Amino acid sequence: MSFHKITIIGNLGRDPELRYTPQGTPVCNFSVAANEKWRDSSGETQERTTWFRIAAWRRLAEVANQYLKKGSQVYVEGRLSVREYTDRDGVLRTSLEVTASDIQFLGGRPIGSDQEVSPEFSQAEEPSSSLPSDDDVPF
């Protein structure tokens, strides 16, 4: 048996994008920026931003699309996947993507929202058979 999990806390870099597979399964894609700060050997403060591509599926996708906006602070837990694709120039590329299993909305209500926000939503609230298969990937 093996297991891996990634946890990210950061801010959305753009509004989420909700799409549907040909089978009608909702998938929501968004990016999260996580910042880290440290002091280098000369005492200068350094900062680095790491961007993560996130994919949420089914009900989790719909909830993320409804409540998250650019700038929203979010906690995302999931598994890391490697995707291969061919770019416009015919070059094979590799991309890392997090398939979300749990999302928690941090920092209160989303920007520009008067709606109450559920503090968290987990893919685990749905049957495990609801996880996406390779046939569900819309790209």
C-alpha positions, 0 to 999 in steps of 0.5 A, spaced: 500 500 500 502 507 498 499 513 499 501 521 498 497 527 500 499 534 498 497 540 503 497 548 500 495 554 503 495 560 499 491 565 495 487 564 488 491 567 482 484 568 478 477 566 478 475 559 478 473 556 471 468 551 471 467 546 465 464 539 464 466 533 461 463 530 455 459 525 460 457 531 464 461 531 470 463 538 473 470 540 474 473 546 476 480 549 475 484 554 479 491 556 481 493 557 488 499 561 490 503 559 496 508 564 498 514 563 503 519 568 506 526 566 509 533 570 510 539 569 506 546 568 509 547 576 508 540 577 513 536 579 507 529 577 506 527 573 500 521 571 498 518 566 493 512 564 490 510 557 488 504 556 483 499 550 484 494 548 478 488 545 482 482 541 479 476 539 483 471 534 481 463 533 482 460 537 487 467 540 490 467 543 483 461 546 484 462 549 491 469 551 489 466 555 483 460 558 487 464 561 493 472 562 491 474 568 487 481 571 485 484 573 491 480 568 496 485 565 501 484 557 501 486 551 504 487 545 499 488 538 500 489 532 495 493 528 491 499 530 486 498 528 479 503 528 473 499 530 466 503 530 459 500 534 453 503 536 447 503 544 446 501 548 440 508 547 437 508 539 437 512 539 444 511 534 449 510 537 456 509 535 463 505 539 468 503 538 475 496 538 478 493 537 484 486 533 484 483 536 490 479 532 495 478 537 501 477 545 500 477 549 506 475 557 505 479 561 509 479 568 511 471 569 511 467 570 505 469 571 498 471 577 495 464 581 493 460 576 496 454 577 501 452 569 502 454 565 508 460 560 506 460 553 509 467 553 512 469 546 508 467 541 503 470 535 502 470 530 496 470 524 502 462 526 503 461 523 496 462 516 495 469 514 493 467 511 486 465 519 485 473 520 484 475 522 477 477 517 472 482 518 466 476 518 461 473 524 465 479 529 464 476 534 459 483 536 456 
